[in-house]
């Protein structure tokens, strides 16, 4: 006799793995090159994870439906032993340790990761306008506690460095983050029906689809220090020729006026053929070589902290002139 539960579990795991692999293969062309500040940096593991979860949840829905059917049949005259067995199975399914672990995992994903600073993109944060670096605008909870605590840590730490404001760059794919990649019908709805000025329209997601207009448009924006590191690593890996000017803000937490316009240490990074050079900007734009700490802060972080931040996809927050009380909507508004 075989073990049906073991076979079913193995089949479920195989289905989840196959769904994840197929999804990663399908989206690979869209992530082979950098098409925005945070996309194009290798495999989109989140897409594979969501595909695997879709298989798991579909299986759960099937089991739920089957369990409900058995209970209904039992209530119409089934044998007492069958009723008892049905209740026992239903109890294990609904209240077993696996359910408690899944609830704990969901709470960790939805609440703990953003608060700790281990998740920006791909969180349960859509349309929340939650600031995930540089201080929280949540009424009760903080965000990015690790970035706050470790802002002055060793520069090789993935969470060191605080917040940077990207002031200017000629890397076109950085501007894609704030370009319009909506379909004609959506844009018509936004502009003509909702009457939203075009100045305040951009997409939360980017696309590598060919487009003639509008071109990528750069906006000043802030990133966590890890976000800048990954941006520069992508540019170096692609051997892009570029110049990028940024300000490393003083401190790791502040309000919108601090995020959008406060002073800090200004730097410029230039890249050519995979190599980068960093210079600090002084009075009148005079350049001097970056010190050892700044060089380390823009280099890839050490592997232990980098592994800890594996699922952290930094979210660039735009700066719109005139908005200093609250962060502007990152989609459109």
KOLZA-915186 format. One record per residue (C-alpha): x, y, z. Coordinates in steps of 0.5 Angstrom, whole numbers, plus 500, padded with zeros to 3 digits. Layout:
// residues N
XYZ
...
END
This chain:
// residues 333
500500500
503507498
502513503
497518499
498524503
506523502
504523494
499528494
504533498
510531493
505532487
503539490
510541491
512539484
506543482
508549486
516549483
513548476
509554476
514558479
519556474
515557468
513564471
520566472
522564465
516568462
518574465
525573464
525578458
523583461
528583467
534582462
536589462
535595467
528598465
527602471
531604478
529598481
527593476
532589471
536587477
536579475
530575476
524577479
523572485
517575487
513573481
515566482
513566489
506569487
506563482
507558487
502561492
497561487
498553486
498552494
491557495
488553489
489546492
487549499
480552495
479545492
480541499
475546502
470545497
471538498
471538506
464542505
461537501
463531505
460535511
453536507
452529505
453527513
448531515
443528511
443521514
451519513
453514518
455517525
462514524
463518518
460524521
465524526
471522521
468528517
468533523
475530525
478532518
475539518
478540525
485538523
484542517
481549520
485549527
491545526
498547527
499549520
494554520
497557526
504557522
500560516
497566520
504567523
507568516
502572514
502577520
510577519
509579511
504584512
506588518
513585521
517586515
516593513
516595520
523592520
525595514
526588510
521590505
519596501
516593494
512587494
509588500
501589503
502597502
499598495
495605495
498606502
502612501
507609507
514612507
518606508
525610508
527616512
522616517
514613517
508617516
504612519
499614525
502609530
507604527
515606525
518603519
525601517
527600524
534597521
536602517
535607522
539603527
544601523
545608519
552609522
554602522
560599518
559601511
559594508
553593512
547593507
543597512
548603513
548609509
541612511
537616505
540619499
537624494
538622487
539629484
540628477
543623472
543621465
541614466
535614462
532607465
532611472
527616469
523610467
520609474
516616473
515615466
507614463
506607461
499606461
495605456
491610452
484608455
487609462
491616460
484618457
480616463
485620468
486626464
479627461
475624466
478625473
482631470
488630473
494634470
499630466
505633471
502629476
501622472
506616472
506609473
508605479
510600475
515600469
515596462
520594457
514595451
516599446
513606446
514613442
511617447
512620453
520619453
522617460
523623465
527624470
525626477
529627483
527622488
530619495
532612496
535608501
542607501
541600499
537602493
543607491
548601491
543596487
542602482
550603481
551595481
546595475
549600471
556597472
554590470
551593464
557597463
553603462
556610461
553615466
554620471
549621477
549626482
546625489
546628496
547623502
542626507
544628514
541623519
536617517
529620519
526626518
519629515
518631508
521638508
528634510
527629505
525633499
530639500
535639506
542639506
547634506
553631503
553632495
557627491
557625483
559618481
561617474
561610470
565607464
565600462
563597468
568601473
565607477
569613480
566617486
567625487
565629493
562636491
564642494
563650494
562652487
562644484
569643486
570636486
575632491
575624491
570620496
573618502
574611504
567610507
563613502
566609497
564603501
557605502
556605494
559598493
556592494
555590501
557584505
554578504
551576511
547583511
546582503
543575504
539578510
536584505
535579499
527580499
528588500
526591493
527599495
522603493
524610490
519616492
519622488
519629489
514634487
515641487
510644492
509638496
513638503
507637508
506630505
509625500
506625493
502620491
507615488
502612482
498618480
493623484
END
